[in-house]
Amino acid sequence: MGYPYEDLDDSQFERLVVQCMRMLFGEGVQSFAAGPDGGRDARFDGTAARFPSTADPWIRITIGQAKHTNATNAHFSDSDFSGPGESSVLSEEIPRIRKLVADDELHNYILFSNRRLGGVTAPLITDRLANETGLARSRIFLAGVEYIDDTLHAHPDILRRARIDPIDGPLLVSSYELAEVILEIAKGLEATPPPDDAPVVDRVTYDEKNRINGMTPEFAKLLKNRYLHETHRIGRFLADPANTDALRLYEGAVEEFQLKIVASRRDYQSFDRLFNYLVDFLFKRDGVLSRNRRLTRAMIFYMYWHCDIGETPDAQAQ
């Protein structure tokens, strides 16, 4: 399993990218800083230590960018990232890159993102960057999660140098922290407890629920591998009579989630995107949840796994 980069914040991901670049190019890589045009770039001026190879390294000015997303299982091919629309990430960056090339301030360009990069997508994006900026294709490199994973496995010290604790381990949180997140979810959604006679939803198999809700097998497997081991602990916590108040707030949060899912479902072709929308919504609304990203995702997965959110077939109709 790769590293869950989506659980990092933007500044942590930038530190990770800087250390990757220093390993590839040398210690002279300057950390991310805002340029006169408002963009955030990492910069190296000189001969690369080993990139793309020691035999034929890049020379002169290399600009590196880090494009982090909170989304799980995101791709370079996503329209909001590389689509032709004016608001896509790539469309907004191309004019900046073109100007730096024209001003002789950029000779090589490397783009890191915690997105998957397919073999079909990579040359298409590289060609677009080359055609619209004037850079040679050999001076453009796209680094997706596959490349970053390989780099970290080959050079595990990068995580320490980036001041990031190992992020592939289990969640270690106390009951107090779990309660805090539940309370913050409820507060963030302005939730109110549902009535005492709220209906109980019957469980269905995970595969059946995914089919009904339009969650892709790849996304479902990823969530299950990362968060299933937390569902039992969360369930025990909520079942503890001492946590009745937290349970009531959790139930209120579930009700609010369901309303948002119903209101937003038609805007998303898959539950994958809807899941990521809910996560982004919470991170933007509340600082506590943003600082507890992985636990927050585990809570949302618990809601889905426990059939508290998402569509579930009527047990009588089966």
C-alpha positions in Angstrom: 0.0 0.0 0.0 1.2 3.5 -0.8 1.3 6.5 1.5 -2.0 8.3 2.2 -0.8 11.7 1.0 -4.3 13.0 1.1 -4.0 13.0 4.9 -1.2 15.6 4.7 -1.9 19.3 4.5 -0.6 21.5 1.7 2.5 22.7 3.7 3.5 19.1 4.6 3.2 18.0 1.0 5.4 20.9 -0.1 8.0 19.9 2.5 7.9 16.4 1.1 8.3 17.5 -2.5 11.2 19.8 -1.5 13.1 16.9 0.1 12.4 14.7 -3.0 13.8 17.4 -5.2 16.9 17.9 -3.0 17.6 14.1 -3.4 17.1 14.4 -7.2 18.8 17.7 -7.8 20.9 18.7 -4.8 20.8 20.6 -1.6 20.6 23.9 -3.5 16.8 23.4 -4.1 15.1 26.4 -2.6 11.9 25.8 -0.6 8.5 26.8 -1.9 7.9 30.5 -1.8 5.4 32.9 -3.4 6.6 34.4 -6.6 5.8 37.9 -8.0 2.9 36.4 -9.9 1.4 34.7 -6.8 2.5 31.2 -7.7 4.3 28.9 -5.2 7.4 27.3 -6.7 10.5 25.4 -5.6 13.6 26.5 -7.5 17.0 25.0 -8.4 19.7 26.6 -10.5 22.6 24.4 -11.6 23.3 20.9 -12.7 21.0 18.2 -11.3 22.7 15.5 -9.2 20.9 12.6 -10.7 17.8 13.8 -12.6 16.7 12.5 -15.0 20.0 10.6 -14.9 23.6 11.1 -13.9 24.6 10.7 -17.6 22.3 13.5 -18.9 21.2 15.7 -16.0 19.0 18.7 -16.3 20.9 22.0 -16.2 20.1 25.6 -15.6 16.9 26.7 -13.8 14.4 24.0 -12.7 11.0 25.0 -11.3 9.1 22.5 -9.2 5.5 22.7 -8.2 3.5 20.7 -5.7 -0.2 20.3 -6.3 -1.8 18.6 -3.3 -5.4 17.3 -3.1 -7.5 16.1 -0.2 -9.3 13.7 -2.5 -8.7 9.9 -2.2 -7.8 8.1 -5.4 -7.5 11.3 -7.5 -6.0 11.2 -11.0 -4.0 13.6 -13.3 -6.7 13.0 -15.9 -9.5 14.5 -13.7 -11.1 17.4 -15.5 -10.7 19.8 -12.6 -6.9 19.2 -12.8 -5.9 18.8 -16.4 -9.1 19.6 -18.4 -9.2 22.3 -21.1 -11.5 24.5 -19.0 -10.1 27.8 -17.8 -10.5 26.9 -14.2 -8.6 23.6 -14.2 -5.3 23.6 -12.3 -3.2 23.1 -15.4 -5.0 25.8 -17.4 -4.3 28.3 -14.6 -0.6 27.3 -14.4 0.2 27.3 -18.1 0.3 31.1 -18.5 2.7 31.4 -15.5 5.0 28.8 -16.9 4.9 30.4 -20.4 5.9 33.7 -18.9 8.8 32.3 -16.9 10.0 30.5 -20.1 9.8 33.8 -22.0 11.7 35.6 -19.3 14.5 32.9 -19.3 13.6 32.1 -15.7 12.6 28.5 -16.4 14.4 25.8 -18.4 13.0 22.6 -16.8 9.7 21.9 -15.2 8.7 19.2 -12.7 5.2 18.8 -11.3 4.4 16.7 -8.2 0.9 15.8 -7.3 -0.7 13.1 -5.1 -2.7 11.9 -8.1 -2.4 8.7 -10.1 -0.7 9.2 -13.5 -1.7 6.7 -16.2 0.5 5.8 -19.2 -2.1 7.3 -21.6 -2.5 10.5 -19.6 1.2 11.3 -19.1 2.1 12.0 -22.7 -1.1 14.0 -23.3 -0.4 16.4 -20.5 3.3 16.6 -21.4 2.4 17.4 -25.0 0.0 20.1 -23.9 2.6 21.7 -21.6 5.2 21.6 -24.3 2.9 23.0 -27.0 1.5 25.8 -24.8 4.7 26.9 -22.9 7.5 26.4 -25.4 9.4 23.9 -23.2 10.9 20.8 -24.8 9.1 17.6 -23.9 12.4 16.3 -22.5 12.4 19.2 -20.0 9.0 18.4 -18.5 8.4 15.7 -15.9 5.2 14.7 -14.1 5.5 12.9 -10.8 2.4 11.2 -9.6 1.8 8.9 -6.5 3.5 6.0 -8.2 6.7 7.9 -8.7 6.6 9.5 -5.2 5.9 6.1 -3.6 8.9 4.6 -5.4 11.1 7.5 -4.4 10.1 7.2 -0.7 10.6 3.4 -0.7 14.1 3.9 -2.2 14.9 6.8 0.1 12.9 6.4 3.4 14.9 9.2 5.1 13.0 11.7 3.0 10.0 11.5 5.4 12.2 12.3 8.4 13.9 15.2 6.6 10.5 16.5 5.6 9.5 16.4 9.3 6.6 14.0 8.6 5.9 11.1 10.9 5.4 7.7 9.1 1.9 8.0 7.7 1.4 4.4 6.8 0.8 3.2 10.3 -2.4 2.6 12.2 -4.5 5.3 13.7 -3.5 5.9 17.3 -6.2 8.0 19.0 -7.7 8.1 22.4 -11.4 8.0 23.2 -11.2 11.6 24.0 -9.9 12.5 20.6 -12.5 10.3 18.9 -15.3 12.1 20.9 -13.8 15.5 20.0 -14.0 14.6 16.3 -17.5 13.3 16.6 -18.5 16.5 18.4 -16.8 18.7 15.8 -18.4 16.8 12.9 -21.8 17.5 14.5 -20.9 21.2 15.2 -19.4 21.6 11.7 -22.6 20.4 10.1 -24.8 22.4 12.5 -26.4 19.0 13.3 -29.2 18.5 15.8 -30.1 15.1 17.3 -32.8 13.2 15.5 -36.0 12.0 17.3 -35.9 9.0 19.6 -37.8 6.9 17.1 -35.4 7.3 14.2 -35.7 4.2 12.0 -33.0 1.5 12.0 -31.5 0.8 8.6 -30.8 -2.9 7.9 -27.3 -3.9 6.9 -26.5 -5.1 3.4 -23.2 -6.6 2.1 -20.4 -4.1 1.3 -20.3 -5.1 -2.4 -24.1 -4.7 -2.7 -24.0 -1.3 -1.0 -21.2 -0.2 -3.3 -23.1 -1.3 -6.4 -26.3 0.6 -5.3 -24.4 3.8 -4.5 -22.1 3.7 -7.5 -18.8 3.4 -5.6 -16.1 1.9 -7.8 -14.4 -1.3 -6.7 -11.0 0.3 -6.7 -12.1 3.1 -4.4 -14.1 0.7 -2.1 -11.1 -1.5 -1.7 -8.9 1.4 -0.9 -11.2 2.7 1.8 -11.7 -0.8 3.3 -8.0 -1.5 3.5 -7.3 1.8 5.2 -10.2 2.2 7.6 -12.0 -1.1 8.2 -9.9 -1.9 11.2 -11.1 1.3 12.9 -14.9 0.5 12.5 -15.0 -1.9 15.4 -13.3 0.5 17.8 -15.6 3.4 16.7 -18.6 1.1 17.1 -17.6 0.1 20.6 -17.1 3.7 21.6 -20.6 4.7 20.3 -22.2 1.7 22.0 -20.7 2.6 25.4 -23.5 4.0 27.7 -21.0 6.6 29.0 -20.9 8.1 25.5 -24.6 8.6 25.0 -24.3 12.3 24.3 -21.6 11.7 21.7 -23.9 9.0 20.1 -26.8 11.4 19.9 -24.6 14.0 18.2 -23.2 11.4 15.9 -26.8 10.4 14.9 -27.6 14.1 14.2 -24.4 14.4 12.0 -25.6 11.3 10.1 -28.9 12.9 9.4 -27.2 16.0 8.1 -24.9 13.9 5.9 -27.8 12.1 4.4 -29.5 15.4 3.5 -26.3 16.7 1.8 -25.9 13.4 0.0 -29.5 13.5 -1.4 -29.0 17.2 -2.4 -25.7 16.6 -4.1 -26.0 13.1 -5.5 -27.1 14.1 -9.0 -24.0 16.3 -9.3 -21.6 13.4 -8.9 -21.3 10.4 -11.2 -19.8 8.1 -8.5 -19.9 7.9 -4.8 -16.1 8.2 -4.9 -16.4 11.8 -5.8 -19.3 12.4 -3.3 -17.1 10.9 -0.5 -14.3 13.3 -1.4 -16.8 16.2 -1.6 -17.9 15.4 2.0 -14.3 15.2 3.2 -13.4 18.5 1.6 -16.6 20.1 3.0 -15.6 19.1 6.6 -12.0 20.1 6.2 -12.9 23.6 5.0 -15.5 24.1 7.6 -13.5 23.1 10.7 -9.9 23.4 11.8 -10.1 20.4 14.2 -11.3 18.1 11.5 -8.6 19.4 9.1 -5.9 18.6 11.7 -7.4 15.1 12.2 -7.8 14.2 8.5 -7.3 10.5 8.7 -9.6 10.0 11.7 -12.2 12.1 10.0 -12.1 9.9 6.9 -12.3 6.9 9.2 -15.5 8.3 10.8 -17.1 9.0 7.4 -16.2 5.4 6.3 -17.7 4.1 9.5 -21.0 5.9 8.7 -21.0 4.4 5.2 -19.9 0.9 6.3 -22.5 0.9 9.1 -25.1 1.8 6.5 -25.8 5.1 8.3 -25.2 7.1 5.1 -25.7 6.3 1.4 -28.5 4.4 -0.2 -29.6 1.1 1.2 -32.3 -1.2 -0.3 -35.5 -1.7 1.5 -35.1 -4.9 3.5 -38.8 -5.8 2.7 -38.1 -5.5 -1.1 -35.3 -8.1 -1.1 
